[in-house]
Amino acid sequence: MINKRLLVKNLLAHNDENSFYDKKRFISIGEKEGKAKFLKHVCALANSNPKNNSFIVIGVEDEDNKIVGVDFFDDSKIQNLVNAYLDNPPLISYENIPFPNLREGKVVGLVTIKSSEKVCALRKNIWKYYGGMVFFREGSISMPKAYGVELQDINSETVATIEQHARNNIELTLDGVIDFINNRHKNLNSDYKVFKEQFVVCWAGNKKKVKNNVYFSRVDIELINEQVKLFYSALDEISIAYDEQSFTMIEYVQLGLGSKQKYFQLEKVVIHFSDNGTYKIESDLIFEPPKYNKKNLFHIWNANNALLAKIQKNIDLKPSEKVDLKHLPDSYLICYLNGFEEAKEQMEVARGLLKDSYPKIYLGIKESLRILRKVRYN
């Protein structure tokens, strides 16, 4: 079992960017340019490493390898993005790796890429890259290659050595459990469960009981053996269930117009543990978007746009408008789910405008964009 935190440390300590490893300060796959660049690097790393894993580490300064972290990113549908844009797509996973010196909610992103052992190419145009383009790694750069395309295995031994040095042990696992429960989450309800005598899942959150059902808010869930953060949210609530074979969590989101709020199931994630020391994560989007009268939504849409226009012009909001602003993240998301495609762009505008002056509403916008991303990729 590979400890992903050790793997990141080994990659940063022993290797500059090369044909099996890249590092980024951040990625932005919500925008066309950022999505295109990410796909280019995935394509290049897959083609340059047909027989072994390759990696992208996210949340690291390029100049000095300083670990600065990025926001928790729970995009379980990232494989769908790769499948949509690449021919012979690699298997890809995005994992959130906690580091002790990062502030709450910040992690290091680890993208692991496993080639299909066939030439990977762009399937269709995106940004300035054309369908049919093939990329390879040349040193630390992902470059297009138009002729002499041939997959070569040159990194297998090096990558195997790095992964071997990142193997877990009992001491690291015990230290991880104690740190999770006693230090990082000492003020929350914490628990753990051992699966198949090998895997340890820890979770923590504010616990509440509603009609014989138990829910958690401010939730943090980690697979301690691999130092992987499975779930993190300061806002949404989840339910947890487990047996001897699997661990299941259902995420709920609170949505509604104004004060009329309801909880909706968003996603079900099940981790299946096997006797051979492996596990498989299955996610299923079970979200049924609420439907509203279009005439009412047009009124809310125009009111939200007017609020943003006032903020852009630095016009003071009335007390009633400040109340409406609190509901802006929810109402924009509901508008999008009911056919207002421009709502995503408006949320991006709002995120930039509200970050400093309205931090709580800014967090709500980020949460709405996260839900929207899941729905779109699904």
JOCOR-V133157 format. One record per pair of residues at least 24 apart in sequence whose ideal C-beta (glycine too) atoms are under 8 Angstrom apart, sorted by sequence separation. I is the first residue (numbers start at 1). J is the second residue. D is the distance in whole Angstrom. If there is no record, write none. Layout:
BEGIN
i	j	d
I	J	D
I	J	D
END
This chain:
BEGIN
i	j	d
72	96	5
90	114	6
176	200	8
180	204	7
199	223	7
200	224	4
215	239	6
216	240	7
246	270	6
247	271	5
264	288	7
304	328	5
20	45	7
90	115	5
91	116	8
177	202	6
200	225	6
214	239	7
246	271	6
264	289	8
344	369	8
347	372	7
19	45	8
90	116	6
176	202	8
199	225	6
213	239	7
214	240	8
237	263	7
246	272	5
247	273	8
264	290	7
89	116	7
173	200	6
189	216	7
198	225	7
245	272	6
246	273	7
304	331	6
20	48	7
88	116	5
221	249	7
245	273	6
262	290	7
304	332	6
344	372	6
19	48	4
20	49	5
27	56	8
201	230	8
19	49	7
69	99	7
88	118	4
90	120	6
119	149	6
188	218	7
236	266	7
301	331	8
27	58	6
88	119	6
89	120	7
300	331	5
304	335	8
20	52	7
24	56	6
26	58	6
67	99	6
88	120	5
119	151	6
188	220	8
192	224	8
329	361	7
20	53	8
21	54	7
22	55	7
23	56	7
24	57	7
25	58	8
26	59	7
69	102	4
72	105	6
87	120	7
88	121	7
118	151	8
205	238	8
325	358	7
328	361	6
332	365	8
20	54	4
21	55	5
22	56	5
23	57	5
24	58	5
25	59	7
67	101	7
68	102	8
69	103	8
71	105	6
72	106	8
73	107	8
86	120	6
87	121	5
117	151	7
253	287	8
256	290	7
301	335	5
326	360	8
330	364	7
19	54	8
20	55	7
21	56	8
22	57	7
23	58	7
24	59	8
25	60	7
67	102	7
71	106	7
72	107	6
86	121	7
87	122	8
185	220	6
255	290	6
257	292	7
300	335	7
326	361	6
329	364	3
333	368	4
21	57	7
24	60	7
25	61	6
70	106	7
71	107	8
73	109	6
86	122	6
87	123	5
115	151	8
184	220	8
250	286	8
325	361	6
328	364	8
329	365	5
332	368	6
336	372	6
23	60	5
25	62	7
69	106	3
70	107	7
85	122	6
86	123	6
203	240	6
215	252	7
297	334	7
328	365	8
68	106	8
69	107	6
70	108	7
85	123	6
231	269	8
297	335	6
308	346	7
326	364	8
329	367	7
330	368	7
333	371	6
337	375	7
23	62	7
69	108	6
70	109	6
84	123	8
85	124	7
230	269	8
257	296	8
301	340	6
329	368	4
333	372	6
42	82	6
67	108	6
85	126	6
201	242	8
230	271	7
297	338	6
305	346	7
308	349	6
312	353	6
23	65	8
39	81	8
180	222	6
292	334	6
301	343	8
304	346	7
308	350	6
311	353	5
25	68	7
39	82	7
43	86	6
46	89	8
257	300	7
297	340	7
311	354	7
11	55	6
26	70	5
42	86	7
46	90	4
180	224	7
290	334	6
294	338	7
12	57	7
45	90	8
289	334	8
294	339	8
308	353	6
11	57	6
29	75	8
35	81	7
39	85	5
176	222	8
201	247	5
292	338	6
311	357	8
39	86	7
59	106	7
177	224	6
290	337	7
291	338	6
7	55	8
12	60	7
42	90	7
59	107	7
60	108	7
176	224	4
223	271	8
289	337	4
8	57	6
29	78	8
59	108	4
176	225	8
193	242	6
195	244	7
289	338	7
42	92	6
58	108	7
59	109	6
195	245	7
57	108	6
58	109	3
173	224	6
176	227	7
195	246	8
29	81	7
57	109	7
58	110	7
173	225	6
195	247	7
12	65	5
56	109	8
57	110	6
58	111	7
56	110	8
57	111	8
193	247	7
12	67	8
55	110	7
56	111	4
55	111	7
223	279	8
55	112	6
56	113	7
168	225	5
54	112	8
55	113	7
168	226	7
53	112	6
54	113	5
53	113	7
53	114	6
54	115	8
49	113	7
51	115	7
50	115	5
49	115	6
51	117	7
46	113	6
50	117	5
45	113	5
46	114	8
47	115	7
42	111	8
46	115	4
258	327	6
261	330	8
46	116	7
201	271	7
257	327	7
42	113	6
47	119	6
47	120	5
257	330	7
46	120	4
199	273	5
256	330	6
257	331	6
198	273	8
255	330	6
254	330	8
43	120	5
196	273	5
257	334	6
42	120	8
43	121	7
195	273	4
196	274	7
255	333	7
256	334	8
43	122	7
100	179	8
196	275	6
198	277	6
255	334	6
199	279	6
196	277	8
27	109	8
39	122	7
195	279	8
287	371	8
289	375	8
39	126	7
47	134	7
287	374	8
47	135	7
48	136	5
287	375	6
8	97	6
40	129	6
47	136	5
48	137	4
285	374	6
36	126	5
37	127	8
39	129	8
47	137	8
285	375	7
4	95	6
35	126	7
36	127	4
43	134	7
44	135	4
5	97	5
35	127	8
36	128	7
43	135	5
44	136	6
45	137	6
4	97	5
5	98	7
36	129	6
44	137	5
285	378	4
5	99	7
32	126	7
33	127	5
41	135	8
32	127	5
40	135	5
45	142	8
44	142	4
43	142	8
44	143	7
8	108	6
41	142	5
50	151	4
52	153	8
54	155	8
8	110	6
40	142	5
47	149	8
50	152	8
51	153	4
7	110	7
50	153	6
52	155	6
47	151	6
49	153	8
51	155	8
52	156	5
51	156	5
54	159	8
266	371	7
4	110	6
49	155	5
53	159	6
48	155	8
52	159	4
267	374	7
52	160	7
266	374	7
49	159	7
53	163	7
253	367	8
22	137	8
19	136	8
20	137	8
19	137	4
22	140	7
253	371	6
18	137	7
19	138	8
19	139	7
22	142	8
18	139	7
17	139	8
18	140	6
107	229	6
17	140	3
16	140	7
98	222	7
107	232	8
105	232	7
235	363	7
98	227	7
105	234	7
234	363	7
235	364	7
97	227	6
95	226	8
97	228	6
98	229	5
236	367	7
96	228	7
97	229	7
235	367	5
95	228	5
96	229	4
95	229	8
96	230	8
233	367	8
19	154	7
20	155	5
19	155	6
96	232	7
20	158	7
20	159	6
15	162	8
14	162	7
11	162	7
10	162	5
7	162	7
10	165	5
7	163	7
10	166	6
9	166	8
72	229	7
74	231	7
74	232	8
6	165	7
7	166	4
6	166	4
72	232	4
2	163	6
6	167	8
72	233	8
4	166	7
6	168	8
3	166	5
2	166	5
3	167	7
2	167	6
3	168	4
1	167	7
2	168	7
6	172	8
1	168	5
3	172	6
76	267	7
76	269	7
1	198	7
76	281	8
77	283	8
76	283	4
77	285	8
6	227	8
3	225	7
4	226	5
5	227	4
3	226	6
4	227	5
1	225	5
2	226	6
3	227	5
4	228	6
1	226	6
1	277	7
71	366	7
74	370	7
77	373	8
81	377	6
77	374	6
80	377	5
75	373	6
76	374	7
80	378	7
75	374	7
78	377	7
77	377	3
77	378	6
75	377	7
30	348	8
30	369	7
30	373	6
END
